[in-house]
C-alpha cells in the first residue's frame, strides 16, 4: 500500500501538475513583486512632483517680492500657472497609473488565494480517491484469492 501511494504521489502526471502549479505560483508572485516595485516608483514620483510644485510656488512668491512691475508679475504668474497645471496633470496621470497597478495587484492576490484553495481541494480529493483505489484493489485481491481457492476445491473434489 505504501509503495502504491508513493508510486501514485510520484506519478508523472502528479509531478507535472505540481511543477505547473509551482511555476504558476512563482510567476504570479514575481508579477506581484514587479507591481509592488512599480507602485513604489509611482509613490516616489508623486512625492517628487509635490516637491517640484512646492518649489515652484516658492519661486513665484520670491519673484513677486523681487519684481516691482505688475505686468511682469502677471506674466510670471501665467507662466508659473502653466507649469503648475502641467505638473498637476503629470501627478494626475501618475496617480491613475498607480491606482490601476494597485487594482491589478489586488486581482492577482485574489487569484493566488483561489489557486491555493483549489490546490488544497484537489490534493484532498486526490488523497481520498487514492485511498478508495487502494481499498478496491484490496477487495479485488481478496475476491481473486477466494475464487482461486474455490476453483482449487472444485478441482480436488471433482
Buried (B, 14 or more C-beta within 10 A) or exposed (E): EEEEBEEBEEEEEBEEBBEEBEEBBEEBEEBBEEBEEBBEBBEEBBEEBEEBBEEBEEEBEEBEEEEEEEEEBEEBEEEBEEBBEEBEEBBEEBBEBBEEBBEBBEEBEEEBEEBEEEBEEEEEEBEEEBEEEBEEEEEEEEEEEEEEEEEEEEEEEE
